């Protein structure tokens, strides 16, 4: 059974940082690309960052390039999202996603709020 569990969200001030984690289980994590998405109130869910495996090639939404970094630790079955220089418009629920056997799996999400 595929499970994705996000953690690390919370309240940050503008210009601050947070690090999100997503612990995966139920599939061979090291052979699948992983993604971070976010959904702000009243908006559609959007892709934030992705990372392949093996190889670790990354891709980012234009809105977070240069501020967010996606990484993974295959030994820990965990993908991370380091978020720096946070802005109020980064406020959203953040989800990790795996596409396993052509089916998308999502975590429960973690709330990130950027406010002074």
Secondary structure, DSSP 8 states (H G I E B T S, - for coil): --EEEEE--EEE-TT--EEEEEEEESS-GGGS-EEEEEE-TTS--EEEEEE-SSS--EEE-TTTTTTEEEEEETTTTEEEEEE-S--GGG-EEEEEEEEETTEEEE---EEEEE--
